[in-house]
């Protein structure tokens, strides 16, 4: 088979654009043009067999599609699904995903390429009757209205935050709408830890009251840090609820998280090949140093982060694509560099088999908005265990 035909046939089988296929093969900024030229027969790579081997190793089937005849302990739905961090976690706890919703088209592409299902769009436009019955509702509802960074930015622009943010803050009530209609056995919600203190605690009181008094669920919540599972300080509030109408009000639950004995180190997630293009330009590096010096002189803590490779990093954010300033990697004899998208995936605990098919910019945004997968897998297993106990006691 001609090389050009092999490339095109494989890309078509994967249902990828030329740009997306270039991302999978890690061909860099000019990757789309390279794929186009390969398919047109205008050129071939210097190491043709190496590329052929890489292409042949790609399975057309999404790596995490769930088998129809596989056995599952429970069913769940994945709201505000992003790129599937919760899907990996709850499927890893023997759950069957029946429905997913995510409005961002680039996240939809990433989700479908890895799980074999395209998430439905805007949840506000989906009737509860269209959503299948399920055991567990999972939702990482948008955190920007409540996050420290999100609140600061919106206030500087004169915009509303929290529930007054009509575009995102009220999406919690769509979660509540679906819980009310479908009455799952349990739910798990996730957000930034600032949710507890936003608007002097008033936001949290509304959420807590809605879940407990209006919906009649017993809830448990705790701020959990992904550090230990991954080399990243990432604190998030996790809210777990169980249906009082099904189990009564006496349910108990403990966030008995088992952290690994050996803590992950930042050096463990780093790549060694094809990383030069993530090195900061002289102009950007000079800007970041001057910016940090200016704020240090004012007594502020703003600036770039260059963590110890034996330890953990700051929290990866969705703005990482801009300059990478919160997590920079030292390099001998040259400017520091940003993490690669694959390193960002690893920093969130995504396995290397997870496909990255979008641009670097989109990938940085996606992983910055995602969750620490192994930590959430632990929570999912605890929920599964508790449901089994409650069902057995009925």
Secondary structure, 3 states (H helix, E strand, C coil): CCHHHHHHHHHHHHCCCHHHHHHHCCCCCCHHHHHHHHHCCCCCCCCHHHHHHHHHCCCCCCCCCCCCCCCCCEEEEEECCCCCHHHHHHHHCCEEEEEEECCCHHHHHHHHHHHCCCCECCHHHCCHHHCCCCCEEEECCCCCCCCHHHHHHHHHCCCCCHHHCCCCCCHHHHHHHHHHHHCCCEEEEEEEHHHHCHHHHHHHHHHHHHHHHHCCEEEEEEEEECECCECECCEEEEEEEEEHHHHCCCCCCCCCCCCCCCCCCHHHHCCCCCCHHHECCHHHHHHHHHHHHHHHHCCCCCCCCCCCCCCCECCCCCCHHHHCCCCEEEECCEEEEECCHHHHHHHCCCCCCCCCCCCHHHHHHHHHCCCCHHHHHHHHHHHHHHHHHHHHHC
